[in-house]
């Protein structure tokens, strides 16, 4: 099948590459010439495990190409995926300008039937706006060309996006006409040979499904964080509580790990967008989501609170080692990352920081620029030299089995503030280290 993907970010590039991997003829469009230059020169503009090799393989096979030519891209694919960014606007709503610009370009240049697929995370009702934008362009041209608008939300985890696309839990398709549904079934047939994973529903329900999924996961995280804070005050161990409630099949173990808050490009943005949709489009308050966001905002400062309690409000002259800058492992994404809030807090209190992250330090340099109080280490252990304490923010695998004797020897004071509960407290304390985790004694 001939497929066009508009946008070469996480969603667009992963989707286009995986569709090419199963034999489709895919053309990826981006209006950013720098991204297309990187792709055409054999690189990728994002960090995603396994993606670079797959891109190279499919480019070499002639199944995957990249362009900035809008007219060429519209002409190419019967199926047109819109996978552009929907950043939060000033009021928390999803900014649809890029989605609607892509839709107008399709209407402006299409010459035959197209299935226009909203792959970007968009508010309920966006399908209607996309349909209207295309209709307006066709009317301006005096053209009468059939098209369908489909909602096909992505459920890709950064750091595991390729695996998620190739082996999906479910494929949600929101569509109203059989022609579009059959084309989407054909497109996704290679990804569900084991059993049927495609769920067909109306467009608005598909749009809401994406927001509902992320809001539910964010809710579990914030709830566990609040339970962890309570456990800490009551003398309970949140890890034992997690196992106790996770063993209930009605609850399960997923997303029950407390920490120093969620971040990234999806959860914060999508929770806010759903809150705003409910408030402005339905006249109701999402009280649970309001609490979820408030709890998460507070949790991003929990490591600061522990540090201040141990060292005092004035951290002038103190130096801290920070392990992990990305909002989660296996990505360089620092959007809304807890590390950004922690570093800002430490700087405001007068401290300096030496940070290490396997892949996100280039992103930190872009965000913090020439911040004099921030420097970077070439390894986790190098970050500890002369530091007053270690703060762990991201649960990278390489942090899971450190040499605790070496950590104690390098730190001025043997203190670890663990924002991801990587270690067993009794084990760490055996080395004479003051180990402070989230909700653990």
Rosetta blueprint (number, residue, H / E / L):
1 X L
2 X E
3 X E
4 X E
5 X E
6 X E
7 X L
8 X L
9 X L
10 X H
11 X H
12 X H
13 X H
14 X H
15 X H
16 X H
17 X H
18 X H
19 X H
20 X H
21 X H
22 X L
23 X L
24 X L
25 X E
26 X E
27 X E
28 X E
29 X E
30 X L
31 X L
32 X L
33 X H
34 X H
35 X H
36 X H
37 X H
38 X H
39 X H
40 X H
41 X L
42 X L
43 X L
44 X L
45 X L
46 X L
47 X L
48 X L
49 X L
50 X L
51 X H
52 X H
53 X H
54 X H
55 X H
56 X H
57 X H
58 X H
59 X H
60 X H
61 X L
62 X L
63 X L
64 X E
65 X E
66 X E
67 X E
68 X L
69 X L
70 X H
71 X H
72 X H
73 X H
74 X H
75 X H
76 X H
77 X L
78 X L
79 X E
80 X E
81 X E
82 X E
83 X L
84 X L
85 X L
86 X L
87 X L
88 X E
89 X L
90 X L
91 X L
92 X L
93 X L
94 X E
95 X L
96 X L
97 X H
98 X H
99 X H
100 X H
101 X H
102 X H
103 X H
104 X H
105 X H
106 X H
107 X H
108 X H
109 X H
110 X L
111 X L
112 X L
113 X L
114 X E
115 X E
116 X E
117 X E
118 X E
119 X L
120 X L
121 X L
122 X L
123 X L
124 X L
125 X L
126 X H
127 X H
128 X H
129 X H
130 X H
131 X H
132 X H
133 X H
134 X H
135 X H
136 X H
137 X H
138 X H
139 X H
140 X H
141 X H
142 X L
143 X L
144 X L
145 X L
146 X L
147 X E
148 X E
149 X E
150 X E
151 X E
152 X L
153 X L
154 X L
155 X L
156 X L
157 X L
158 X L
159 X L
160 X L
161 X H
162 X H
163 X H
164 X H
165 X H
166 X H
167 X L
168 X L
169 X L
170 X L
171 X E
172 X E
173 X E
174 X E
175 X L
176 X L
177 X L
178 X H
179 X H
180 X H
181 X H
182 X H
183 X H
184 X H
185 X H
186 X H
187 X H
188 X H
189 X H
190 X H
191 X H
192 X L
193 X L
194 X L
195 X L
196 X L
197 X L
198 X E
199 X E
200 X E
201 X E
202 X L
203 X H
204 X H
205 X H
206 X H
207 X H
208 X H
209 X H
210 X H
211 X H
212 X H
213 X H
214 X H
215 X H
216 X H
217 X H
218 X H
219 X H
220 X H
221 X H
222 X H
223 X H
224 X H
225 X H
226 X H
227 X H
228 X H
229 X H
230 X H
231 X H
232 X H
233 X H
234 X H
235 X L
236 X L
237 X L
238 X H
239 X H
240 X H
241 X H
242 X H
243 X H
244 X H
245 X H
246 X H
247 X L
248 X L
249 X L
250 X L
251 X L
252 X L
253 X L
254 X L
255 X L
256 X L
257 X L
258 X L
259 X L
260 X L
261 X L
262 X L
263 X L
264 X L
265 X L
266 X L
267 X H
268 X H
269 X H
270 X H
271 X H
272 X H
273 X H
274 X H
275 X H
276 X H
277 X H
278 X H
279 X H
280 X H
281 X H
282 X L
283 X L
284 X L
285 X L
286 X L
287 X H
288 X H
289 X H
290 X H
291 X H
292 X H
293 X H
294 X H
295 X H
296 X H
297 X H
298 X H
299 X H
300 X L
301 X L
302 X H
303 X H
304 X H
305 X H
306 X H
307 X H
308 X H
309 X H
310 X H
311 X H
312 X L
313 X L
314 X L
315 X L
316 X L
317 X L
318 X L
319 X E
320 X E
321 X E
322 X E
323 X E
324 X L
325 X L
326 X L
327 X L
328 X L
329 X L
330 X L
331 X L
332 X L
333 X L
334 X L
335 X L
336 X L
337 X L
338 X H
339 X H
340 X H
341 X H
342 X H
343 X H
344 X H
345 X H
346 X H
347 X H
348 X H
349 X L
350 X L
351 X L
352 X E
353 X E
354 X E
355 X E
356 X E
357 X L
358 X L
359 X L
360 X L
361 X H
362 X H
363 X H
364 X H
365 X H
366 X H
367 X H
368 X H
369 X L
370 X L
371 X L
372 X L
373 X L
374 X E
375 X E
376 X E
377 X L
378 X L
379 X L
380 X L
381 X L
382 X H
383 X H
384 X H
385 X L
386 X L
387 X L
388 X L
389 X E
390 X E
391 X E
392 X E
393 X L
394 X L
395 X L
396 X L
397 X H
398 X H
399 X H
400 X L
401 X L
402 X L
403 X L
404 X H
405 X H
406 X H
407 X H
408 X H
409 X H
410 X H
411 X L
412 X L
413 X L
414 X L
415 X E
416 X E
417 X E
418 X E
419 X L
420 X L
421 X L
422 X L
423 X L
424 X L
425 X H
426 X H
427 X H
428 X H
429 X H
430 X L
431 X L
432 X L
433 X L
434 X E
435 X E
436 X E
437 X L
438 X L
439 X L
440 X L
441 X L
